[in-house]
Amino acid sequence: MARIVHLALKVEDLEKAGRFYEGVFGFRSIEEGQVRDHTSRHLSDGTIDLALIQYHRESAEALLSGKGPCIHHFGIEVEDLEAAVQELKATGCEILSPPDEIPVKFRDVSGVVAELVPVGRYKTP
């Protein structure tokens, strides 16, 4: 069964957002790193991966969910990634990621951006 394991928030100030979620809600920092055109700080409540993303420029990826701070995307963990991608394509979903890139970002039938991830992609404390 698929399950939501990840939520990504696009933020303007990574340090401020990190202090907020750690201080107010007790999320724990898991890892931080530079990916393509952004820095991601992954936090966890022990169950879900909360990624705070600060983009360094207005790239196509940065604007997938619009301008400014927002929920950028959420991640759905699936046991069979290829089968899930084929099912998305069959329902008319737009695949946004380049071929063979993981995670597989897509736009659902309502226009919402999400991603498919294999089991175990996101760490918990």
Secondary structure by P-SEA (a helix, b strand, c coil): cccccbbbbbcccaaaaaaaaaaccccccccccccccbbbbbbccccbbbbbbbbcccccccccccccccccbbbbbbccaaaaaaaaaaaccccccccccccbbbbcccccccccccccccccc
